[in-house]
Amino acid sequence: MSMINPYIFREYDIRGKVAEDFPEHVVIKLGKSFGTFVKRAGGTEIAVSGDIRLTTPELIIQFKSGVLSTGIDVINLGILPTPVNYYSMFHLGVFGAVQITGSHNPPEFNGFKMSLNKKPVFGDDIQTLYALINNNDFDDKIRLISEDGIEIYQSGNRVDEGDADIGAVALPDSLFLERKLILPMMSSADLQTILVNEVVASSPFAPEDTSWGWSRELSEKEQLIVRLVLASNSTINEFLHSKHRDLDLARTEVWARADRNWVVFQGFGESARLSRYTQRLIRVSILTVSIFAAILLSIGLDAAVKKIRLDQLYDEEELIREQASRAMVFRKRLGQANQTVHAVNDLMKQYPSPRFQLAQLTSLLDDDAFLQEFKIQGNKIRLRGRAKDAAKLMRRLTDEKSYANVSAPQAITRLGNSGLEQFYLDIEVYDEASE
């Protein structure tokens, strides 16, 4: 089995050539590492999707297999854009999300973009995943003591005997109650709320004396099958002190066999295991820094600098592609705007300018003439006004070369003793386009 390439663990994702960097056993380990990471962060469910690359569907299957082996549930969203994958954490309420995508890279590449608790997984967390794989540190082995003897479990599965620092005790069937619930698909948060309400409603013990736990599996009909176990807290403690007083009870977990699944009761040694997980993540992050420092020294600084520069070039290329895409959009919009401007200009050429025509009329009117009405419709101008000699004004307008026709729709009338005449004139502006 080949070693995993450390350079696929980048700053913001895990990315490489599928044929060289992502054989099946590596992808399964990636799933195991992320599942373990999610589990130790307190999550129980993630969503997985991918882009349209031909290698994506198989990678989804392999990665999902690794995650499921750690006891983390997976919702396979299929082929989706990356933003929809991010949105799944908000819409579905899952603790984490993974998008399998090669981003801007050529077809032979693919990768894994990971999110946890509505935030991207990057930097030291990416290197933590590498350290989990490198150290085969996917979950603790647990030594279970039952009426049938001693068994070793890891990630919910029975394994060959080995060293196990964590102890667990199987509660006899006679000391707990079991309920089977069949529920529709829902988020972990919604499921937790339903189970709390179910415990309150169905427990025969006092609330302060009730201990409970649960496990779930997916049925063939895409329904949740939940195994809920209930017990008296005082009864559990009495059993532990009478049968297992030699154990460190503060670090001992309490399990119950519900159908074929083991269920862990809450409130006992499992809290210490979760605390150890958190501390381990811190240690692993520190260890990762040391590992990569040793790698850099072993391969030489020059190679490391070249790799960093290559990563920078990849990122710069992606940025340039995004900027080019935006530029193409702006260019298209600018072209459309220019077409609109040209169309408006062509249209304006067909009609007289109101400002220009008004200025020209002002220059042609005598000092004793003035306008009361000025209207433009198409290439026609309607005037209404007063002048001492309206006929003289009409002749002057007729002589104007830019006017094709000047007519009086109404007769000129004299206004009392004012010495002024009322005129109505229609002017047709000369249309150069018609020539």
Rosetta blueprint (number, residue, H / E / L):
1 M L
2 S L
3 M L
4 I L
5 N L
6 P H
7 Y H
8 I H
9 F E
10 R L
11 E L
12 Y L
13 D L
14 I E
15 R E
16 G E
17 K E
18 V H
19 A H
20 E H
21 D H
22 F L
23 P L
24 E H
25 H H
26 V H
27 V H
28 I H
29 K H
30 L H
31 G H
32 K H
33 S H
34 F H
35 G H
36 T H
37 F H
38 V H
39 K H
40 R H
41 A L
42 G L
43 G L
44 T L
45 E E
46 I E
47 A E
48 V E
49 S E
50 G E
51 D L
52 I L
53 R L
54 L L
55 T L
56 T H
57 P H
58 E H
59 L H
60 I H
61 I H
62 Q H
63 F H
64 K H
65 S H
66 G H
67 V H
68 L H
69 S L
70 T L
71 G L
72 I L
73 D E
74 V E
75 I E
76 N E
77 L E
78 G E
79 I E
80 L L
81 P L
82 T H
83 P H
84 V H
85 N H
86 Y H
87 Y H
88 S H
89 M H
90 F H
91 H H
92 L L
93 G L
94 V L
95 F L
96 G E
97 A E
98 V E
99 Q E
100 I E
101 T L
102 G L
103 S L
104 H L
105 N L
106 P L
107 P L
108 E L
109 F E
110 N E
111 G E
112 F E
113 K E
114 M E
115 S E
116 L E
117 N L
118 K L
119 K E
120 P E
121 V L
122 F L
123 G L
124 D H
125 D H
126 I H
127 Q H
128 T H
129 L H
130 Y H
131 A H
132 L H
133 I H
134 N H
135 N L
136 N L
137 D L
138 F L
139 D L
140 D L
141 K E
142 I E
143 R E
144 L E
145 I E
146 S E
147 E L
148 D L
149 G E
150 I E
151 E E
152 I E
153 Y E
154 Q E
155 S L
156 G L
157 N E
158 R E
159 V E
160 D L
161 E L
162 G L
163 D L
164 A L
165 D L
166 I E
167 G E
168 A E
169 V E
170 A E
171 L L
172 P L
173 D H
174 S H
175 L H
176 F L
177 L E
178 E E
179 R E
180 K E
181 L E
182 I E
183 L E
184 P L
185 M L
186 M L
187 S L
188 S H
189 A H
190 D H
191 L H
192 Q H
193 T H
194 I H
195 L H
196 V H
197 N H
198 E H
199 V H
200 V H
201 A H
202 S H
203 S L
204 P L
205 F L
206 A L
207 P H
208 E H
209 D H
210 T E
211 S E
212 W E
213 G E
214 W E
215 S E
216 R E
217 E E
218 L E
219 S L
220 E L
221 K L
222 E L
223 Q L
224 L E
225 I E
226 V E
227 R E
228 L E
229 V E
230 L E
231 A E
232 S E
233 N H
234 S H
235 T H
236 I H
237 N H
238 E H
239 F H
240 L H
241 H H
242 S H
243 K H
244 H L
245 R L
246 D L
247 L L
248 D L
249 L H
250 A H
251 R H
252 T E
253 E E
254 V E
255 W E
256 A E
257 R E
258 A E
259 D L
260 R L
261 N E
262 W E
263 V E
264 V E
265 F L
266 Q L
267 G L
268 F L
269 G L
270 E H
271 S H
272 A H
273 R H
274 L H
275 S H
276 R H
277 Y H
278 T H
279 Q H
280 R H
281 L H
282 I H
283 R H
284 V H
285 S H
286 I H
287 L H
288 T H
289 V H
290 S H
291 I H
292 F H
293 A H
294 A H
295 I H
296 L H
297 L H
298 S H
299 I H
300 G L
301 L H
302 D H
303 A H
304 A H
305 V H
306 K H
307 K H
308 I H
309 R H
310 L H
311 D H
312 Q H
313 L H
314 Y H
315 D H
316 E H
317 E H
318 E H
319 L H
320 I H
321 R H
322 E H
323 Q H
324 A H
325 S H
326 R H
327 A H
328 M H
329 V H
330 F H
331 R H
332 K H
333 R H
334 L H
335 G H
336 Q H
337 A H
338 N H
339 Q H
340 T H
341 V H
342 H H
343 A H
344 V H
345 N H
346 D H
347 L H
348 M H
349 K H
350 Q L
351 Y L
352 P L
353 S L
354 P H
355 R H
356 F H
357 Q H
358 L H
359 A H
360 Q H
361 L H
362 T H
363 S H
364 L H
365 L L
366 D L
367 D L
368 D L
369 A L
370 F E
371 L E
372 Q E
373 E E
374 F E
375 K E
376 I E
377 Q E
378 G L
379 N L
380 K E
381 I E
382 R E
383 L E
384 R E
385 G E
386 R E
387 A E
388 K L
389 D L
390 A H
391 A H
392 K H
393 L H
394 M H
395 R H
396 R H
397 L H
398 T H
399 D H
400 E L
401 K L
402 S L
403 Y E
404 A E
405 N E
406 V E
407 S E
408 A L
409 P L
410 Q L
411 A L
412 I L
413 T E
414 R E
415 L E
416 G L
417 N L
418 S L
419 G L
420 L E
421 E E
422 Q E
423 F E
424 Y E
425 L E
426 D E
427 I E
428 E E
429 V E
430 Y L
431 D L
432 E H
433 A H
434 S H
435 E L
